[in-house]
Amino acid sequence: MRTSPTRYGRRRAAAAGSGITAVLAAAALLLPTAPAHADTPSSAAGEIPATATPALVTGLDEAVAADGSAADVARGHLAAKRDRYHIANPVKDLAVAGTESEGGRETVRLQQRYQGIPVLGGEYLVRMEKKAGTRAVTGTSGRYFTQLDLDTVEPAVSEKTAIDRAVAAVAAQLRTGPLTRPAQAGEQAAPLTGAVQGLTVLPQGKGVLTRHITVTGAGAVDGLPVKQEVYVDALSGFPVMQYSSIKTFGAPGTANGTATDGTATAEESTTAAQQLVVKGTGTRYNGQKAEVNLYQGSDGVYQMIDYSKRPASSPFSGVLLSTYDARGREASAASGRWPSGIQTFRSATTDLGEDFTNSGAVDAHWGAGKVYDFYFSKFGRDGLDGKAGFVNSLVGVVNNGHPFNNAFWDGAKMVYGQGGGDYRTFSADTDVVGHEMTHGVIEHTANLVYVGQSGAMNEAIADYFGNAIDVEANGLSMDDPDTALLGEDLCTTMAPRDCALRDLDDGATTQDDFIGVTYRGDNGGVHLNSTIFSGALWDIRQNLDDDFADKIVYRALSAYMTPLDGFTDGREAVLAAARELGATKGQLATVSKAFDDHGVVEGWERNLGVDTKTLMTGVNIAGTGVGAGNGTYAVSRSNASGEEPYSVWIGRTDGKGTPELVSGNTGNYQVYADTDGETVVWAEYGSTSIAIRARAVSGGVVRTVAHAGISAASLAVDGDDIVFTDFDPRFGLEHVVHFDMKTGVRTAVDQGRADRATALPSVRDGKIAYAKVWSQPDGYHLGAEVFDIATGTTTLMPGDTTKTMGIGQTAITDDGVFWLRDADITDGGKASLERAAVDGSNPVTVLPEAIEAPVYGYSLTASDDAVTLTSLPPATSWDNATLPKLYQVAPDGKGGVKRVSCNRGDQVYAAADTGKRVVWLDGTTGSTDLVMRDRPAGTC
């Protein structure tokens, strides 16, 4: 809730779904590696902590010093008004992040620091006006977290441990469900590596000290580029938050005569000034002739380098637009790095031929110039960073040698994929170019964190300006409904509406269309939910003067928004910007109506309904799963503000009684809990080791029964037997480990060998089932296997191991062993449900892979009476139908497949109890809730 507006705006209080909740909760889920049990850490959750600093102050006209830097004056104002802002020492606790000047307006962006350590999302803005030799503060806004009070800012976890655990967390997330074949030798573009970015305080409760690690490389299976930001708790070593920082549409190295920053070499810089800007002509994909600016080097060759944005008085300083030929280079090699040996596109003449058209070079270079002109002419912004920084575009990357139908901004440059099939290279549509370059503008202004609601706003603003630039650069009309489409010009044959990736006129609202989604592939719904906010912005542009609407949105972005803003914060920022820019009462009503029509109103999150029984709401965890057995569940939980390390709770799956804390709060993270109804087990992450703990459900002493190495996921317990997966960072492999609580013997079922990996275990009656991949002279083999604890022998389950492409989660019941098998990689992820006796006899295909209404089997969990499947359809488009949903089938497959729940949103970490009862983590309401159903809902 928020207090009522005062003269000084609104003070922030706890409010689910906005700001920090959107980032650190964002449904606070990550799709599990092994949904039957916990597996992959992702993000700490937390509500917006209360703060004494006002979120938004407008209507000021308070004189400040006319001389001196804007930053010093801004901090001086905050210090002079300490009773208003409650910032004890602005000079010490606020570092200057940047100053933007537009006409007589100055906006100073200040980064909060706690004892010298940056606070994630802690930014405060001071807006001022200068005229006639005077300067006055007109308003302030942002987030300054006054509640921070950490016991220590000295990390107990070493950088090496933090890197190892961050890499393990990302590797587990990238596996995304079934164990699949690794890339053959030579296919993987880059291994996963971690780089330390320093200490960061997450503003949950009194604060969480973390080591920020950036993990880069390529996915072992798909080869796609990886750049994940992982925040590892600096005291216990648990990865409390992770998300992708590659902003998709759906330091450079020396490059053969081109210096590391994309500028001309020293020899070329001595050429005559008239050679700096040479007019060339080319043909865009749409057949239109386009004039582009080139540069002629000392060798006489014309390069796609545009010096025209540099001032004539200093042609060697200022923004430089360069377009590079990256055809055939892997997308993973272009993300967060610079592919070696690439050059700018080059031509012997100024008449650019067909190759420049078909490669997408003409559109990329022409479009980059149009984007620069748009921001400079409208807002006086000199380049993406506002400081005349280099603007580099890489065109034509591929994925594992195949077309890469996407584009992204990686924090330093635009990267456009080489098209294939019905798609052209992704620079073919000006709105894509405008979208990706706007991500650069956003990064250097509000820097909206690319997760949850703030990430959806990041996408929405990129979409808005991408479309606005497309309209103006191509002379389109706002009255044409196709102007609301993004990517409509990318296709070779499909009509614009069939081709478009998004439509800003789709009418999406929070009530009808918002989806509580995990981080598995869309960072918490950054694309899925973006048109809710971008639709409101586009309505404003359609109903106000185009130029005025653009100024309002840009002003909101550059002078009001801060990194952790959610939808309602964004609404307030746009309205405040409109008032500042002189909007009339009628124009303000138009802005308000646009947000009202899309359901962006205070408290909208509270009106999302479910058809499940809630066992525990707002558990404030991510990626740590659920366990269940014989009427009991086990789950990790944090406190309301999210800064407390997770502790383990148990309760009755029928919802009766009160949940019980079993692990205690030791200061370490207690995660990946499981129970068989008699014993509860979990992993406790410490600064130097990971302990496996156990306690009787009925009560008693917590015991340390085993230790893990780099990670301990997929815990499962049955009697005295505990199984989990450990991660070997040397080879990037997982290994299933068995521990006997009676004898104290620890055994790796695959001997921990470097030529094999095992994962997704289940255990019952002295048998362990798991997925296994191993190397043979004829390539990798993949299958389900059973390990006999008493004898140490293994039995491979039936199935052609040379043709099996994926093995999903295993489960053992009184009917035998169940597992998911993917034998056809061309069918978009369909999988068959297989069953056999533990000795491999009596194999049965319960659900064929090729059934008419297939289940896209991502994972499973089973009782003696039912098998519950997590189905994850291929996400060719983002909507509710492509999110993970639960289905249930009888052990013999009779009676067909039924939906467990019709909830809108992600349904993950399912754990079977007795009968047909299943519990899971549900993201429908925008928070992480533990829910249950006793029987399937049927059809939805």
N, C-alpha and C positions, 0 to 999 in steps of 0.2 A: 504494500500500500504506500501511497505518498501523502504527505501532508498537503494541506491546501496551499495554493500559490500565495506568496507574500510579495512585497515589493522586491525582495531579493530572490525571487524564484522559488524553487522547490528543493527541499533537502531529501537526499536519497535514504530510503529505508528498504528493508527486505522485501523483494518482489520477485516471485518466481517468473522465469521466462525471459527477463530482459537482461541486458548487460552481462555481468559476470556469470549469471546463470546460463545465458546463451552460450558462453564459451566453455566454462568449467562444468556445466551440466549438459546443455544442448541435448536433452534427453539422457545425458550422462551415460551413454552406452557406446560400446564398440562391439561389432559383430564378432562373436567368439570364434576362436580356432577350434574349440571343442565344446559346442553349446551344451552338451550333456553335463559338463562341469566348467568351472572357470578356466580361462586360459590366458588371454592377452590383456595386459594393462593398457589403458588409454588415457583417461582424463579424470582428474579430480573433479568433484562436483561441488557446487556451493551457491547459496543464494547471495544476492547483493548484500554485502554487509552494511550496517548502518554507518553513516558518516555525518559528522557535524558540518562538513563543507557543503555549501549549496551547489546543486547540480546546474542551475541555470539562473543567472542574474542578468536582467535586461533593464533598459530605461535609465541607465546611469548617465550622468554628465558631470564627472568629478575631475577637476583639474589636477594634472600631474606635471612633472618637470617637462619642459619643452625640449631641453637639451639632453644629451646622453643617449645611450643605446635603448632601443625599445624594450629589450629583455631586462635591462637593469631597472628601467622605469616601471615595468610590469611587476617585477618582484618587489620593488619598493612599495607599490600600491597594495599588494597583498599583505605586506608586513605592516603597513600603516593601518589597515583595516582588519587586524587580527581577530577582533571580536566578531566580525562578519564571516571571515573565511576559516578561522580555526586552523590556520597553518602556522605552526610555531616558528619555523625558521625558513622562510621561502628561499633565501640565498643558499642555504646548506641543503635543503630537502627538495629543491626543484632545479633540475638541470635544464638548460635551454635546449630544446629539441628543434627549434626553427622559428623564423620570423617571416611572415608573408606580408607584403605591402601591395595594395591595390588602390590606386588613386591616393586619397588622403587617409585611407584606412590601414591600420596595422593590426595584425593578429600574432600574438606571441604564444607559442605552444611550449609548455613546460612539462618535463618528464619527472614524475615523483621518484625519489630515491629514499630508501630506508637504510640509514647508516652507510650511505654511499652505494647501495645496491639498487638497481632499477626495479621498480614494481610493475609487474605486467598489467597493462591497461590503466595505470595511474598517470593520467595526463590532465593538466588544467590549462585553460586558454584564457588569455586576457585580450580583450578587443579595445582598440583605441582609435581616436581620430586626431589628425594633425591638420590645422589650418590657421593661416594668418599668424604664424609664429607661436601658436598655442597647441597644447596636447591635452586630451581628456579621455578618461576611461569611460567607455559606453556600456560595457558588460563583460561578464565572465561566464565560463561553463566548463564542465568536465567532471572528472572523478579524481578526488584526492582522498585516499583511504586513511581516515584519522584513527581507526581502531587498531592499527598494526602495533604489536608489542611482542616481538619474538624474544625467546629466552637467549638465543645465541645466533650469531651470523657466521660462525665458524663451521664449515662443513666437516662432517665426520667421514663422508664417503670420498674416496680418492677419485681423481679424474678418470683413471683407467677403469675402475669398477663402474662408474657412471656410464662411460662409453660402452662397456661390454653389455650392461643391462639395457641400455637404450637400443643398441643394435639387436639384441635378442628380442626385445619387445616389438621392434619394427619387422624383424624377420618373421615372427609369429603372426603378426597382423597380415603381412603380405601373403602368407600361405592361405588365408581366407577359407577355412573350412577343410575340405578333403585334402589328404596328402596326395600330392601330384608329382609327376616326374620332374626332376630338376632339368634345367637347360643342359643340352649336350655340350661337350667341350667346344669352346669358341663361340657359343651363342650368347652367353651372358655378357652384356656390355660393360658392366662395372660391379664389383662386389660392394656390399654394404660397408660403409666406414662411418665413423662418428667423429665430429669435430666439436671441441668445447667452445661454447660461446660466452661462458662466464656464469656468474651467479645471478639468479632472478628470484624475487619474492613474488609468490602467487598470493593475491589479496583475499584469501579465504579466512574468515574469522580474524584471528590475530596475526595471520600470515603464515605461509609455508616457504621455507628456504629451499631452493632447488638449484641443481646444476642444469643449465640449459645446454642440450646436446643437439646438433644438427646432424641427422643421418642421411647420407646420400648414396646413390648407386643405382642399381636396376633390380626390378623384380626377377627372382630366380626363374620363374615360370614364364611370365609374359614379356619380360624384357623392358617393361615400361619404366620411365624415369621415376626415381624416388628422391624426394627431399622432404623429410619429416622433422618437425620440431618436437623434441622430447624433453620434458622437464622431469628430472630425477630428484626425488626427495634427497636433500643433501645430508640428512641425518640417518635415514634408514636405507636409502638406495633403491626405493621402489619408484618405477616410472609412473608418476601420478597424472601426467597429461601428455598426449601426443596427438599431432594432427599434421596433415600435409600442407606445406606452404607453396606448392605448385598451383597456380591459379589458372586452371584450364578454361577454355571457352565452353564446353559441354562436359675468378677475374680473368677476363679474356686473355688469351695467349697470343704470341706473335704469329701472324698468319701470312707468310710469304709476301713480304713487302708492305704489310700493314702492321702498324705498331699495336701494342697490347691494348690500347684504349680505343682503337678504331680510327685514329687520326692518320693523316698521311705521314709517311716517313720523312726524315729530315731532308733527304734529297728532293722528295716531291714537294716539300713545303717551300722550296726555293724557286718554284716555277712562277711564271708571270701571273699577276693577280687575275687577269682575265680568264685564266684557265681554271680558276677555282670554281666558277659557276658556268657550266656549259649546258645549253638547252638541248635535250634529246627528246625524241618522240617514240612512243611505243603504243601497242594496242592492248587494252585491258581484256579480261576474260569476256566481258559483255560486248566486245566488238568496238567499243568507243576508242577513238584516238586520244591519247593523253600526253601532255607535255610533262617531262620529268627533268629534274636538275641532276646533272652529272658532273664529274670531275675528271679532267684529263691529266694523267700522270706524265712524268718525264719520258716515259716510253711511248707516249702518244695514245695509249689505250684509255678509253673512256670507262670510268668506274661509277657504280651506283653509290656515290657519296655526294651529299647535298650540303654545300657550304652556304647556301643562300640565307640561312637563318642567322648567320654571323654578321655583326655590324661591319660596315665598310671601313670604319676607322681602325678596326682590329680584326681582320679576317681570320686570324689564327686563334681566336678565343671565342667562346660561345657554343651554342648547341650545334651538333653535327649529326646529320641523319645518314646512316650507312646501312645498306642492305646486302647481306651475305648469302652466297650460294652454299647451302648446306644439304643439297640433294644427296641422298644415299647415306647420310650420317644418321646414327641412331639417336632417337629422341632422348634417351637416357644420357648420352654423351653431351647433350646440349642443355641439360638442366643443371643449373648451378655451376656450370663449367663452360669452357670454350673448346669446341672440337678442334683438334690440331690440324693445321694446314688449310683451313678454309679461307677463301678470298671473297672480296666483294664481287658481285656480278660485274662482268667486264665485256666490252664490245669494241670492235675495231672502228665502228662508226657511231654516229649519234642516232642513226636510225635503228632502233632496237627491233630485232627480228622476231620470228615466231617462237623461238626458244624462250625468249624473255616473257612472252605472253603465257605459254603453256606451263612454264615453271612457277608462275605466280609472282615473279619478280616485279613486273610492271605495277601490278595492283598493290603489292606490299610497299614499294618505294613511293608511289603516288599517294597511297593512303596515309603513310606516315607523315608526309608533308601536309596533307589536309588536316590531320589530327593536330599537328603542331600549330598550324595557322588558326584553327578553331580556338584552342586554349589561349594563344597569344593575343588574337584580335579581340576576344570577348572578355578575357580576364587579366590580360597582361602577364600571363604565365609563360615563362621562358623555359620550355622543355618540361619533361615529365617531373623532374625534381624541382622545378622552379628556379634552378640555378644554372641553366644552360648546360646541363649534363648531356653526355652522349646518348643518342637514341639508336640502338642497334637492333636490326631485325634479321633473324636466321630463317631461311625459307627452304622447305622441302625435306624436312627430316622424316625418317621412317621408323618403324617399330619391328625389330627382328627381321629387317629386310623387306617388310611388307608396308603397304600404305598406312599412314598414321592420320586418321581422320579426326584431327583435333588441333587446337592451338593453345599456347599457354604463355603466361608471364611468369618468369622464375625469380623475380626480384631484381633483375638487372637488364633483361632484354626480352623481346618478343620472339617466340619460336612458333613457326607455322608448319603443320604437318603436310607431307605430300599426299595428295588425294588419291583415291582409288575407287573402283566401282562407279557409283553414280556421283561421287564427290570430286570436286576440283581441289587443288591446293587451297588450304584454309585462309589464305590471304585474299581470296577471290571476292569476298564481300566486304565492303568498306565498314560495315558495322562490326565485323569481327576484328578488323584492325583497330577501330576506335575502342572497342571493348577491351582488348588486351593492353593497349597503351594507357587507357584510363585506369587499369589496375596499378600502373606505375604512378599515376597522379594520386590515387587513393593511398598508396603506400607512403607517399611523401607528404600527405596531409593528415587525415584522420587515422590512417593505417588500421582500418577496421579488421580485427583479427578474423582469419579465414575459417571460422567455425561457427556453427549454429546460426542464431539470428544476426549476429554481427557479420558473419561470413555471407549470409544471404543478402544483407544490405550492401556488402562489398560487391557482390555479383549484380545486384539490382542497379546500383549507381553506374557500374561499368556498362550494363545493358542500356541504361537510359542515355548516357552520353554517347555510347557507340551508335545508337539509333539516331540521336540528334545530329551527330557528325555525318552519318550516312545521308540523312535528309538534306542537310545544307550542302554537302560536297557534291551531291548528285542532282541537286535542283528538284527534289521531290516535294510533294505536297503533304501536309499533315492531315488533309482530308482523305487521303488514300489509305484504306485500312491496312494495306500491305506494309505501310511504313512502321507498323508496330511489330513486324516480324524480324527475328534475328536469324541470320544465316540462310535467308531464303534464296540467295543467289549462288549458293555453293554447289548446287546440283547441275548435272549435265542434261538430265531428262525430266526429272520430277518438277511439277509445278511448284511455285513459291510456297504455297501453304503446306504442301506435302513435304517440302524440303526443310522448311524452317525448324530450327531447334527450340525456339521459344517464341511466344507471342505475348507482348505486353498488354494486349487487349483480351487476354484469356479470361478476365473476370475473376481471377483467383481471390479468395477471401480467407481470413484466418479460420472462420467457423466451418467452411465447407472444404477447404483445401490444405490447410496447414497439416503437415505430417511430422509427428515426433519421430525423428530418424537417427540412426546410429552414425558413427564416423566411418563405417566400413568402406565407402566408396564416394561419399559426397560430403565428408567433413560435417556431418550433422545437418544436412539439408541445404547446403549453400546454393545449389542450383534448384533443387526441388521446391524450396519455399521462396525463391527470390522474386517471382512474378507477383507475389502478394504486395511487396513493397514497390517494385519497379512499376507495377500496374498503377499504383496510386500516383507515382511521380509522372508517369506518361499521361494520366488523366489531367494532371495539372498543366502539362505542356499543351494538351489538346484544347484546354479551356481558358488558358491565359495566353498573352503574347509570348511567342516562342522564346524571344531573347530574354524577356523578364523571367520566364520559368527557368531557363538555363542559369541565369544569375542567382536565382533563389537557391537552386539545388547546389550550385558550386559554393555559394557562401555558406550554406549549411554544412557542406563537407569540409571546407577549409577553415571555418571559424567557429563551429559549434560541436561537431561530432568528435568523439574520442573512441579509442580502440574497442571497448567492450560494449558499445551501445547496442540495444535491441530495437525492435520495431517501434515501440512507443517512444523511446528516446529519439529515434530518427524523426518521428512525427513532430515532436517538440522542437527539434533542431530546425526543421524546414519551416515551421510556423514562425519561430523566432527570427530566422533569416528573412522571411517575407516581411515581417513587421519592421525590421531594421532597414530594409530596402524601400520602405514607403508604400507597402501594399495597402490598398483601400480596404474598407470593411467588407465590401463585396468580394474582393480578391481573396481576402483571408477566409471568407466563407467557402469559396471555391476550393482552396487548399484543404480546409477541414473536411469538406464533403468527400474529397478524393480519398482521404484516409478512412473516413467513416464507411464509404462504399466498399472498401477492401477489408473491413473489420479490424483495422489497426486502431483500436481504442483501448483505454485503460482497462486492465483486467480481463482481456479477451481469453487468456489461457485457462481461466477458471470454468469456461463453458464447454469444454471438450468432454464428451461422454464415453463410457466403456460398458462392455457386457460381461465383465469379470468381477470376481470378488477380490478386493484389495487386501492383501495380508500385511503389507508394510508400504507406506507411501514416502516418497522423497528420501530413498535410502542413501542418496548422495554418494554413489560409487560409480565406477566405470570399469568394465572389462574384467571383473573378478567373479562373475558367474553366480550360479545357484546349485546347491546339492539337495537331494531329497531321497527319503526312503522310509517305509513303514510308518507313515503318518507324521514325519518330522522333516522340516526344511532347515537348511543352514545357509546363511548369506552374510556377506560383509556389509558393514554400514559405517558411515561417518556421522559426525554431529551435524546440526542444522546448518551451520555456517560453512562446513566442509573442510575446515583446516585441521580437524582432528584426524590422525591416522586411522585407517579403517580397523574396526574390531569385528569379531565374529559373533553373530546372534543365531539362536535357534528358536523354533516355534512349531506349532502344530499346523499342518497343511490344511486342516479344515477351518482354520481361522479362529478357533476357540482358544481361550487363555491369553496370556501375555508373553510376548517374545522375551527371551532370556539372553543376557550377555554371558558368553562362555569364555572369551579369550582375555578379557581385561584390556585396559588401554596402557600398553607398555611404552608407547612412544614410537614403536615400529608398526609397519603395515601388516595386518593379519588378513590374508587373502586366500582365494581359491578354495573355499570351504566345501566339504562334502560330508554326507552322513548316510549310514545304513539304518538309522533308527536306534542303534545301540551306541555307536561311537561317532563323534564328530572330529574331523581332522582339518587342518589348514596349514598354510605356509606363512611363516613370519619372516619378513625381510628385515635384515639388519645391515649395518654399515659394511661388514666384512663377510657375512655368511647368511645363508637362508636356512632357517630351522623348520622342520616339519613337526607340528604340535598335534596332540591328541587329548581328548577328554571324553569320559562317558557322558552320554546324553542325560543320564539320571543325576549326574553331579560327580564331584570328586576333584582330584588334583589334575592340573594341566601338565602333561608330560612332553618332553622333547624326545621324539622317537627316531628322528633321522635328520640328515642335512642334505641340502642340494648345492649345486655349484652356482651357475650364472642365473638360472631361473628355475622355478618349480611350478609347473602349470598342469592342468588336466588331472588334478588330484581325484582319486576315487578310493573308497574304503569298503571292505567286506570282511567282517570279523577281525582277525589279526593281520589281514593283508592290506597294504597300502600301495597304490601305484601312482606315479606321476611322470611327467616328462621333464628332462633336464636339457639344457642347451649347451653345445660345445662350440664356443666362439672360434676355435681354430679352423673348423671346417664348415661352420654354419649349419650344423646338423642337430636334430633332436633325437633323444634316446629315451625309451620307456624304462623306468626304474621300478623294481619291486622291493618293498621293505617288509620284513616279517617282524611284527611287533613282539612276538613271543620269543624269537631266537635272536633278534637284533641283526639278522643277516640282510645285507643289501646286495641286489643283483640287477645288472643291466640285461634286459632280455636279449639284446643284440650284441652283447659284450662291448658296447661302446665303440664299435669299429668305424673307421673313417670311410668305409665303402658302403655303408648302409645307414638308414635312418628309420626310426620307429616313432609313432605318435598315436594320439587318439585312443588311449587305453580304456578298458573296462575290466572289472574283476568280479568273480563270483565263484564260490565253491572250489577254491583252489586253482582256478583257471584264469589266465589273463588274455584277453583278445586285444588286438591292436592292428593298425595299418603299418605296412612295411614297404620300403623301397630299397633296392639293392642293385649293385652294379654287376653285370656279367659281360663277357667278351662281345656279346651281340647287342649290348646296350643296357638300359635300365629296365628292371622288372618291378612290378608293383602288385601287392596282394594283401589279403587279410590273413593273419596268423594267430595261433593260440599257443601260449606258453603254459606248460604244466608245472606248477610251482613245486610239487613234490619230487618230480623226476628231472626237472630241468630240460625236458625235451620240448620240441616245437612241432606244430602241425600246421602246414599251409592249407588254407581253405581252398575249395575248388574254384577254378576260373583261370582263363588264359592270362598269365602274368605278363606276357609280352605285349598284349593288346589292351590291358587295363591301363587307363589314363589317370584314374583317380580312385582313392579309397576313402570313404567317409568314416565318421565316428562309428565305433563298434559298441555293441551292447550284448550282454549275456543274460538270458532268462531261462525259465524251465523248458522252453522250446528249443534252446540251443543258442547259437551265435548269430547275431544280425549285423549286417554292414551295408554300406552304400557303395555301389560300384559304377564308375563311369567308364564305358568302353568306347564311346563315340564322341570325340572332341568337336565334331561338326554340328552337334545338335543343341548348342547353347547352354550346356550344363545339366541336361537331363541325366538322371542316374537311376539305376535299378536298385530295388531293395532285395538283398540276398539273405538267405538263412541256411544254416547247416548245423548238424550236431557238432559238439566240440571236438570230435575226432575226425571231422571233415566228411562224415557219411551223410546220406540223405539230403543232398543239396536241393534247395528249392528257390526259385525266383518268385518272391512274394509279389513284387510289382515290377513288371518289365520296364526297361528304359524307354521303349518305343510305344508305350501305351498312348491312347488318343489324347487323354488329358493328363500329361505327365506331371509328376512332382519333381521340381528342380532340386533334387536332394542335396542339401548343404550339410545337414547333420541329423542325428537321430538320438532319441532316448527311449527306453523301453521298460515296461513292467511285464509281469507274466500275462497280462490281459490285453495289452495294446502297445503299438509302436507309434511314437509321435515323431514326425518328421519336420524339420525346419526347411521350408522350400524357399529358394532364392532365385527367382527368374532372372534372365539376363536383362540388365538395365539399359536397353536401347533408348529408353526414355525414362524420365524420373516421374513416377506417379505411385499411388498407393499400391497398385497391382504388382509393381516390381520390387516392393520391399519384402523382407523376410516375414513369412507367415507360417503358422503351425497347422499341420494336418495330422490326422490320426487314422490308423488302419489296424484291423485285427491281425494277430500274428500269422494267420493263414491267408490274409488278404481278402477274405470274404466280406461282403457288405460294402466294399468300395472305400474310397478315401473321403474323409469328411474334414471340414474346417473346424479347428478347435475353438477359435474365437473370431468374431467379425470386427474386432477393434481396428481402428484406423491408425496406422503407424507400425513401427518395428515391434516384432515379437521375437525375443532372442533368449538364449541361455535356458532353454526348456529343460526341465528335470522331471522325469516320471516318478510318481509316487505309487501307491497301490491302486489297483483297478484301472480306471481310465483317467484318474486325476493327474493333472500336470500343473506345475508351477513354472513361472518364467518372469523375466524382467520385461516390462512393457513401457514403450516410450510415447504412447498416444497423447498423453496430456502435456507433454513437454518436460516432464520430470521423469525420474527413474522410479517406477513402482513395481513392487513384487506382487504378482497377481496369481489367481488360481481359477481353474474350472474343473468340475467333477466329471463332465462329459462334453463331447464335441457340440458345437453350435449347429453343425450340419452344413448348410450352404449359406452363403452370404450374398 
